[in-house]
Amino acid sequence: MDIIIKPIITEKVTKESELSNRFGFVVDKNANKVQIKKAVEAAYGITVVNVNTMNVRPDRTTKFTKSGMISGKSNAYKKAIVQVQEGETIDFYNNI
């Protein structure tokens, strides 16, 4: 089971990573905090201090077009905010 799907790289998460060593990941919906901690430590070789998780609900949209009303929604996902030990960091841009 692949627990870590992708890192979250937004302005808010980047600011948190610079100020308080907290990094965001999109993770598997069925993964718990212990599994997320072990997966991040194995993937990046760092020590994880704290893990916070949240389920993000899908956003529903409605568009009014010439052909009628079109409705849709985005996918729901689980987000994990991982705090690493002081002095350690994760570099997402080294493989570009």
Secondary structure, 3 states (H helix, E strand, C coil): CCCEEEEECCHHHHHHHHHHCEEEEEECCCCCHHHHHHHHHHHHCCCEEEEEEEEECCCEEEEEECCEEEEEECCCEEEEEEEECCCCCCCCCCCC
